[in-house]
Amino acid sequence: MIGDTNSIDGVILAQRGEDNVHVYASGTVVARGKDEAAAVQLIGLAEKTIRRALSCTGCGVCLGQCAERAISVNGTARINEKCTHCGKCTWACPVVKFG
C-alpha cells in the first residue's frame, strides 16, 4: 500500500515516488514528502498498514479486492511481489475500517 519496502537493522523503509517513510523498531515513524500534506498522508498510510499487519485475523476480505492475486492467507494475510500498492485491500480490511 505504501510502496516499495526494505528493512535494515530494525528499520522498515518504504518509498512511494519521491516520498518515503521510516518505521523504527522503537515505534518512531518519520515521513518525508514533497510538502507537509504529502508527509501527513504517508504517515496515515503507514499507520493503517501497520495496524492491519499487527491485527490481521486472516478473515480473507482482502483477497477479493486484489486484482493482481498478490495476497495469500495462512493465518494472516501475506503480500507478495505482484502487489501494485493500489490500497484496495487496506480500504476493505475490517481491522482498518473498525479497528
Buried (B, 14 or more C-beta within 10 A) or exposed (E): BBBEBEEEEEBBBBEBEEBBBBBEEEEEBBBEBEEEEBBEBBBEBBBBBBBBEEEBEEEEBBBEBBEBEBBEBEEBBEBEEEBEBBBBBBEBBBBBEEE
